[in-house]
Amino acid sequence: MKRLSFLPVSVWLAMCVLAPAFCSQRAQGADLKVQAQLIWATNEPKSPNPKHHLLDEQDRLAAKLRNTYRWTNYFEINKTNVNIPVGSTNLVAISAKCKLEIANLGSDKVAIKLFGQGKEVGTLKDKVLAGWPLVLAGNSSNSNGWFVAIRKIDPKAADPQLRPESINATPAK
């Protein structure tokens, strides 16, 4: 009868024990690609800026906002795609008055700080999921409101807007 060598068995056991650890480390270490969308809420039928895009009735986010908040019209002011390496924080200027600080905490978890006119107006720590955004809101001095929606970008998404095409952000200092 032939004896098995001790070395191959120990190597096999080491691979079985260590492989899941390496795989989970790799999953946690992945860059996170998100889209930040600045939205203006109003009851006005038109935006004073012709570059603003009215989110139509079929837009899932606009429909949810309409059902939750008092405004009837939601306009997209700007949107940008951002790539955030794990363990890093990026500063994203989504408009001249609105900035985000987004930290990739790993495993699709983010910590977000929202700044309006240079002042911190909100924070959020949560898991960002493909298909549904995290939403932060800022105060407005008049009867309008504004929101920032953060969505995970899926390279296989049917919506080309949610594919990683433009990556615009600078690392926070």
Buried (B, 14 or more C-beta within 10 A) or exposed (E): EEEEEEEEEEEEEEEEEEEEEEEEEEEBEEEBBBBBBBBBBBEBEEBEEEEBBBBEEEBEBBBBBBEEEEBEBBBBBBBBBBBBEBEBBBBBBBBEBBBBBBBBBBEBBBBBBBBBEEEEBBEBEEEBEBEEBBBBBBEEEEEBBBBBBBBBBBEEBEEEEBBBEEBEBEEBE
